[in-house]
Amino acid sequence: MNDTTRLQCMSATVTALARHEPRIALQNVDVNWRAGGRAVVTLSGIITETMQNITFSITLRE
């Protein structure tokens, strides 16, 4: 995995969430590669209805 792939993953994540999940205002999206071909996507933002800060990670496998 390289920086171009990382940027494409980040861009796709932002685009999909903006299109399909208007209740979340993203502040940060990060993708990091792990051993075994796994990617960890970390999202942080605000739930717009409650103004609650959220942060969570999702592990993706190759």
C-alpha positions as CSV (number, residue, x, y, z in Angstrom):
1,M,0.0,0.0,0.0
2,N,1.2,3.5,-0.8
3,D,0.3,7.1,-0.2
4,T,-1.9,7.2,-3.3
5,T,-4.0,4.3,-2.1
6,R,-4.2,5.8,1.3
7,L,-5.5,9.1,-0.1
8,Q,-8.0,7.3,-2.3
9,C,-9.4,5.3,0.7
10,M,-9.7,8.5,2.7
11,S,-11.4,10.3,-0.1
12,A,-13.9,7.5,-0.7
13,T,-14.7,7.4,3.0
14,V,-15.4,11.1,3.1
15,T,-17.5,11.1,-0.1
16,A,-19.6,8.1,1.0
17,L,-20.3,9.5,4.5
18,A,-21.2,12.9,3.1
19,R,-23.6,11.4,0.7
20,H,-25.2,8.8,2.9
21,E,-24.9,9.9,6.5
22,P,-25.8,13.6,6.9
23,R,-26.1,13.2,10.7
24,I,-22.3,13.2,11.0
25,A,-20.0,16.2,10.3
26,L,-16.6,14.7,9.8
27,Q,-13.5,16.4,11.2
28,N,-10.9,13.8,10.5
29,V,-10.4,10.6,8.5
30,D,-7.2,8.6,8.7
31,V,-6.1,5.3,7.2
32,N,-3.2,3.3,8.5
33,W,-1.9,0.0,7.2
34,R,-1.2,-2.9,9.6
35,A,0.5,-6.3,9.3
36,G,-1.3,-8.9,7.2
37,G,-2.8,-6.4,4.7
38,R,-5.2,-4.9,7.1
39,A,-6.2,-1.2,7.0
40,V,-7.5,0.7,10.0
41,V,-9.8,3.6,9.2
42,T,-10.2,6.1,12.1
43,L,-13.0,8.6,11.9
44,S,-13.8,11.6,14.1
45,G,-16.5,14.1,13.9
46,I,-19.6,15.5,15.4
47,I,-23.2,14.1,15.5
48,T,-25.0,17.2,14.2
49,E,-28.3,16.6,16.1
50,T,-26.6,16.5,19.5
51,M,-23.3,18.2,18.8
52,Q,-21.6,15.1,20.5
53,N,-18.0,14.4,19.5
54,I,-17.4,10.9,18.2
55,T,-14.3,8.9,17.3
56,F,-14.2,5.3,16.2
57,S,-12.0,2.9,14.2
58,I,-12.9,0.2,11.7
59,T,-10.5,-2.5,10.7
60,L,-10.7,-3.6,7.0
61,R,-9.1,-6.8,5.7
62,E,-7.5,-7.4,2.3
